[in-house]
Amino acid sequence: MGAAVDRIFRLNDAVPQDPAVAEWMHNHPGELGTLAQTYFDRVRACGPDVCELMHDGCPTACVGDVALAYVNAFTHHANLGFFRGGELQDPARLLEGSGKLMRHVKLKPGVPLNSDAVLALIQQAYRNVKALK
């Protein structure tokens, strides 16, 4: 792996429950907010060491202080992003993006989604980030 891939992105202000994340969720009602909330809750459920904060305007989950995943809502879709998504195995080909590390899954209301495959990505991302600590 190259030096850029070996870097660990740390966010030092993550806490078990961030009121700013709750406020973001409250301010994003409707289908897109529900999709973001549902998948952020799945990330939160990975383990007791998952913390959260707002980063760049998005609810962001960390394992301790190591960045794991984020959600964001746009006009027609929501994203579930993985900070080290480029390292994930994705047999269902759900991940989008072309950066060295960042990848995301687009969540669209009314569009079928392989939720088992998304959950597998979440669990794999959690295990990978946990191994970095």
Backbone as numpy.savetxt, mean C-alpha at the origin, in Angstrom:
# Nx Ny Nz CAx CAy CAz Cx Cy Cz
21.56 -7.06 -6.92 20.74 -5.87 -6.92 21.60 -4.62 -6.92
21.14 -3.59 -7.57 21.86 -2.33 -7.60 21.70 -1.56 -6.31
22.50 -0.55 -6.13 22.49 0.23 -4.90 21.14 0.89 -4.66
20.47 1.37 -5.72 19.18 2.04 -5.54 18.13 1.08 -5.01
18.19 -0.18 -5.42 17.21 -1.16 -4.98 17.48 -1.56 -3.52
18.72 -1.50 -3.09 19.07 -1.91 -1.74 18.67 -0.88 -0.69
18.34 0.31 -1.08 17.98 1.35 -0.12 16.64 1.04 0.52
16.53 1.36 1.78 15.29 1.15 2.52 14.67 2.51 2.79
13.42 2.68 2.38 12.71 3.93 2.58 12.04 3.90 3.94
12.49 4.76 4.82 11.98 4.79 6.20 11.18 6.07 6.44
10.10 5.91 7.18 9.25 7.03 7.58 9.16 6.99 9.11
9.83 7.90 9.75 10.02 7.83 11.20 8.80 8.20 12.04
7.77 8.80 11.45 6.65 9.29 12.24 5.44 8.35 12.24
5.58 7.13 11.75 4.46 6.20 11.70 4.05 5.79 13.12
2.74 5.69 13.32 2.16 5.32 14.61 1.11 4.24 14.39
0.72 3.53 15.46 -0.29 2.47 15.27 -1.60 2.94 14.64
-2.11 4.09 15.05 -3.34 4.63 14.46 -3.17 6.14 14.34
-3.11 6.61 13.12 -2.90 8.03 12.88 -4.24 8.71 12.63
-4.63 9.69 13.45 -5.89 10.39 13.22 -5.97 11.04 11.84
-4.85 11.43 11.27 -4.86 12.03 9.94 -5.28 11.01 8.87
-4.93 9.76 9.07 -5.37 8.70 8.14 -6.88 8.52 8.27
-7.38 8.50 9.50 -8.82 8.37 9.71 -9.57 9.54 9.07
-9.00 10.73 9.18 -9.63 11.91 8.58 -9.64 11.79 7.05
-8.54 11.32 6.45 -8.48 11.13 5.00 -9.58 10.16 4.57
-9.72 9.07 5.29 -10.75 8.07 4.95 -12.14 8.70 5.06
-12.37 9.47 6.10 -13.67 10.14 6.30 -13.96 11.12 5.15
-12.92 11.76 4.64 -13.08 12.75 3.59 -13.14 12.15 2.18
-13.09 10.82 2.08 -13.17 10.14 0.79 -14.30 9.11 0.82
-15.55 9.60 0.87 -16.68 8.68 0.88 -16.93 8.12 -0.53
-17.89 7.27 -0.65 -18.24 6.72 -1.95 -17.42 5.50 -2.30
-17.59 5.05 -3.53 -16.97 3.79 -3.96 -15.45 3.83 -3.92
-14.85 4.92 -4.36 -13.40 5.00 -4.38 -12.82 5.00 -2.96
-13.46 5.73 -2.07 -13.04 5.73 -0.68 -13.20 4.36 -0.04
-14.29 3.68 -0.38 -14.52 2.34 0.16 -13.45 1.37 -0.33
-13.09 1.45 -1.61 -12.02 0.59 -2.13 -10.70 0.88 -1.42
-10.37 2.16 -1.27 -9.13 2.53 -0.59 -9.15 2.03 0.85
-10.25 2.24 1.54 -10.37 1.81 2.94 -10.25 0.30 3.07
-10.93 -0.42 2.20 -10.92 -1.89 2.26 -9.51 -2.43 2.14
-8.78 -1.96 1.15 -7.44 -2.52 0.93 -6.42 -1.97 1.92
-6.62 -0.74 2.41 -5.72 -0.24 3.46 -5.93 -1.05 4.74
-7.18 -1.40 5.02 -7.46 -2.25 6.18 -6.79 -3.62 6.05
-6.73 -4.15 4.84 -6.06 -5.43 4.61 -4.56 -5.31 4.90
-3.98 -4.18 4.51 -2.56 -3.96 4.81 -2.37 -3.83 6.32
-3.22 -3.07 6.97 -3.13 -2.91 8.43 -3.18 -4.25 9.15
-3.96 -5.18 8.63 -4.18 -6.47 9.28 -3.01 -7.44 9.13
-1.98 -7.06 8.41 -0.85 -7.97 8.18 -0.14 -8.37 9.47
-0.04 -7.46 10.42 0.66 -7.77 11.66 0.61 -6.62 12.64
0.92 -6.91 13.90 0.86 -5.88 14.94 1.93 -4.81 14.78
2.91 -5.05 13.92 3.98 -4.08 13.71 3.68 -3.11 12.57
2.48 -3.20 11.99 2.10 -2.27 10.92 1.64 -0.96 11.56
2.28 0.12 11.15 1.95 1.46 11.62 1.52 2.28 10.41
1.08 3.51 10.66 0.57 4.32 9.56 0.85 5.80 9.78
0.75 6.53 8.70 0.88 7.98 8.71 0.43 8.49 7.35
0.30 9.79 7.25 0.06 10.42 5.96 1.43 10.76 5.38
1.65 10.37 4.12 2.90 10.70 3.43 2.54 11.15 2.02
2.98 12.32 1.66 2.67 12.90 0.35 1.16 12.91 0.08
0.38 13.17 1.12 -1.07 13.28 0.98 -1.81 11.95 0.91
-1.12 10.85 1.16 -1.74 9.52 1.05 -1.62 8.75 2.36
-2.66 8.00 2.74 -2.52 7.07 3.86 -1.44 6.05 3.50
-0.47 5.92 4.38 0.69 5.07 4.12 0.91 4.14 5.29
1.15 2.87 4.98 1.42 1.86 6.00 2.90 1.52 5.99
3.43 1.28 7.17 4.83 0.90 7.35 4.90 -0.34 8.23
5.98 -1.07 8.10 6.30 -2.12 9.07 7.35 -1.48 9.97
6.92 -1.12 11.18 7.78 -0.28 12.00 7.94 1.05 11.30
9.14 1.36 10.85 9.36 2.62 10.13 9.68 2.40 8.65
9.61 1.17 8.17 9.92 0.88 6.77 8.64 0.96 5.94
8.64 1.81 4.92 7.46 2.03 4.08 7.04 0.73 3.39
5.74 0.44 3.46 5.17 -0.79 2.91 4.23 -0.49 1.74
3.14 0.23 2.01 2.10 0.44 1.00 1.35 1.73 1.28
0.63 2.18 0.26 -0.19 3.38 0.40 -1.47 3.19 -0.41
-2.45 4.03 -0.13 -3.64 4.12 -0.98 -3.85 5.57 -1.36
-4.52 5.76 -2.50 -4.90 7.10 -2.91 -6.13 6.98 -3.78
-6.95 8.00 -3.79 -8.17 8.02 -4.60 -8.05 9.12 -5.65
-8.44 8.78 -6.86 -8.41 9.72 -7.97 -9.84 9.90 -8.49
-10.01 10.46 -9.65 -11.34 10.73 -10.18 -12.11 9.44 -10.52
-11.43 8.49 -11.14 -12.12 7.28 -11.61 -11.58 5.98 -11.05
-10.55 6.05 -10.21 -9.99 4.84 -9.63 -9.26 5.18 -8.33
-8.95 4.14 -7.59 -8.09 4.26 -6.42 -6.85 3.41 -6.68
-5.76 3.74 -6.03 -4.53 2.95 -6.15 -4.20 2.32 -4.82
-3.70 1.11 -4.88 -3.02 0.47 -3.78 -1.58 0.34 -4.24
-0.68 1.11 -3.64 0.70 1.15 -4.09 1.62 0.44 -3.12
2.68 -0.12 -3.68 3.69 -0.83 -2.89 5.04 -0.16 -3.12
5.69 0.25 -2.05 6.96 0.95 -2.16 8.06 0.07 -2.75
7.97 -1.23 -2.55 8.95 -2.17 -3.13 8.24 -3.15 -4.06
7.24 -2.66 -4.75 6.41 -3.50 -5.61 7.15 -4.12 -6.77
8.24 -3.51 -7.21 9.02 -4.07 -8.30 9.69 -5.38 -7.93
9.74 -5.69 -6.64 10.33 -6.94 -6.17 9.30 -8.05 -6.00
8.02 -7.72 -6.17 6.97 -8.70 -5.93 6.75 -9.60 -7.13
6.47 -10.86 -6.84 6.04 -11.77 -7.89 4.56 -11.53 -8.10
4.16 -11.36 -9.34 2.80 -10.96 -9.68 2.25 -11.83 -10.82
1.96 -13.09 -10.54 1.48 -13.97 -11.61 0.16 -13.52 -12.23
-0.66 -12.78 -11.49 -1.94 -12.29 -12.02 -1.76 -11.00 -12.83
-0.56 -10.46 -12.84 -0.22 -9.26 -13.62 -1.11 -8.06 -13.26
-1.24 -7.83 -11.98 -2.06 -6.71 -11.49 -1.26 -5.43 -11.31
0.03 -5.56 -11.10 0.85 -4.40 -10.78 1.14 -3.56 -12.02
1.06 -2.25 -11.82 1.37 -1.29 -12.88 2.50 -0.40 -12.41
3.22 0.17 -13.35 4.31 1.08 -13.04 5.60 0.58 -13.65
6.54 1.50 -13.82 7.78 1.13 -14.48 9.02 1.62 -13.74
8.84 2.14 -12.54 9.99 2.60 -11.76 10.82 1.43 -11.26
11.95 1.75 -10.63 12.81 0.68 -10.12 12.14 -0.11 -9.02
11.33 0.54 -8.21 10.71 -0.16 -7.08 9.19 -0.01 -7.00
8.69 1.19 -7.14 7.26 1.45 -6.91 6.38 0.76 -7.95
5.29 0.16 -7.46 4.25 -0.42 -8.32 2.92 -0.20 -7.62
1.83 -0.23 -8.40 0.50 -0.05 -7.82 -0.51 -0.94 -8.55
-1.60 -1.18 -7.85 -2.76 -1.87 -8.41 -3.86 -0.83 -8.52
-4.48 -0.73 -9.70 -5.62 0.17 -9.87 -6.88 -0.54 -9.41
-7.64 0.14 -8.57 -8.91 -0.36 -8.05 -10.01 0.49 -8.66
-10.87 -0.15 -9.47 -11.91 0.61 -10.17 -13.28 0.10 -9.77
-14.18 1.02 -9.38 -15.54 0.61 -9.04 -16.20 -0.11 -10.21
-16.86 -1.21 -9.90 -17.60 -1.94 -10.92 -16.75 -2.79 -11.83
-15.43 -2.77 -11.67 -14.55 -3.59 -12.50 -14.08 -4.77 -11.64
-14.34 -5.98 -12.11 -13.94 -7.16 -11.33 -12.43 -7.15 -11.05
-12.09 -7.59 -9.85 -10.70 -7.61 -9.42 -10.43 -8.95 -8.75
-9.31 -9.52 -9.03 -8.90 -10.77 -8.39 -8.42 -10.43 -6.99
-9.36 -10.38 -6.04 -9.00 -9.94 -4.69 -8.05 -10.92 -4.01
-8.12 -12.20 -4.34 -7.17 -13.16 -3.77 -5.75 -12.82 -4.21
-5.59 -12.43 -5.47 -4.26 -12.06 -5.97 -3.77 -10.77 -5.32
-4.68 -9.81 -5.09 -4.30 -8.57 -4.41 -3.86 -8.88 -2.98
-4.61 -9.72 -2.30 -4.25 -10.09 -0.93 -2.91 -10.81 -0.90
-2.64 -11.64 -1.89 -1.35 -12.32 -1.97 -0.22 -11.31 -2.15
-0.44 -10.27 -2.95 0.57 -9.22 -3.10 0.80 -8.50 -1.79
-0.28 -8.19 -1.07 -0.16 -7.51 0.22 0.66 -8.35 1.19
0.33 -9.62 1.28 1.05 -10.51 2.22 2.51 -10.68 1.83
2.77 -10.81 0.53 4.14 -10.95 0.05 4.93 -9.67 0.34
4.31 -8.51 0.09 4.98 -7.23 0.35 5.31 -7.10 1.83
4.37 -7.48 2.68 4.60 -7.42 4.13 5.78 -8.31 4.53
5.78 -9.54 4.06 6.89 -10.46 4.39 8.23 -9.90 3.90
8.24 -9.35 2.69 9.48 -8.81 2.14 10.00 -7.62 2.95
9.10 -6.71 3.31 9.51 -5.53 4.09 9.92 -5.95 5.49
9.20 -6.87 6.07 9.54 -7.35 7.42 10.94 -7.95 7.43
11.29 -8.62 6.36 12.63 -9.23 6.27 13.74 -8.17 6.19
13.42 -6.95 5.79 14.41 -5.87 5.69 14.77 -5.29 7.04
13.87 -5.40 7.99 14.07 -4.78 9.29 15.20 -5.44 9.97
